[in-house]
Amino acid sequence: MGFFDKLRNKATMGKGHAKENLGRETRDPGLTAEGKTDRLRGGAKQVGERVKDAARDIRRSTK
């Protein structure tokens, strides 16, 4: 399940970049802000996945 979560987070970040760029091109501040939000949300979730992976590695190494 972790791989698909990471993939979904990367897709969210990509979608955010696209929205942000489109908002800049069309001079739509709402779309730009929505893109930044998506990008940051995906990045934050990626950090959470990395923390989970690190915790799992620590548990495996202490056994």
C-alpha positions as CSV (number, residue, x, y, z in Angstrom):
1,M,0.0,0.0,0.0
2,G,2.9,2.4,0.6
3,F,4.0,2.4,-3.0
4,F,0.5,3.4,-4.2
5,D,0.3,6.1,-1.5
6,K,3.6,7.6,-2.7
7,L,2.5,7.4,-6.3
8,R,-0.8,9.2,-5.4
9,N,1.1,11.9,-3.5
10,K,3.4,12.4,-6.5
11,A,0.4,12.8,-8.8
12,T,-1.1,15.3,-6.4
13,M,2.1,17.3,-6.5
14,G,2.2,17.1,-10.3
15,K,-1.4,18.2,-10.5
16,G,-0.6,21.1,-8.2
17,H,2.3,22.2,-10.4
18,A,0.1,22.1,-13.4
19,K,-2.6,24.2,-11.8
20,E,-0.1,26.6,-10.4
21,N,1.4,27.2,-13.9
22,L,-2.0,27.4,-15.6
23,G,-3.0,30.0,-13.0
24,R,0.1,32.1,-13.7
25,E,-0.5,31.9,-17.4
26,T,-4.1,32.9,-17.2
27,R,-3.5,35.4,-14.3
28,D,-6.0,33.6,-12.1
29,P,-4.8,34.0,-8.5
30,G,-7.4,31.5,-7.3
31,L,-6.1,28.7,-9.5
32,T,-2.5,29.6,-8.6
33,A,-3.4,29.3,-4.9
34,E,-5.2,26.0,-5.4
35,G,-2.2,24.6,-7.2
36,K,0.1,25.7,-4.4
37,T,-2.2,24.0,-1.9
38,D,-2.3,20.7,-3.9
39,R,1.5,20.8,-4.3
40,L,2.1,21.4,-0.5
41,R,-0.5,18.8,0.4
42,G,1.2,16.2,-1.7
43,G,4.6,17.1,-0.3
44,A,3.5,16.9,3.3
45,K,2.0,13.5,2.6
46,Q,5.3,12.4,1.1
47,V,7.1,13.4,4.2
48,G,4.6,11.4,6.3
49,E,5.4,8.3,4.1
50,R,9.1,8.8,4.6
51,V,8.6,8.9,8.3
52,K,6.6,5.7,8.2
53,D,9.3,4.1,6.2
54,A,12.0,5.2,8.6
55,A,10.0,3.9,11.6
56,R,9.5,0.6,9.8
57,D,13.2,0.3,9.0
58,I,14.1,1.0,12.7
59,R,11.7,-1.7,13.9
60,R,13.1,-4.2,11.5
61,S,16.7,-3.4,12.5
62,T,16.0,-3.8,16.2
63,K,14.6,-7.3,15.9
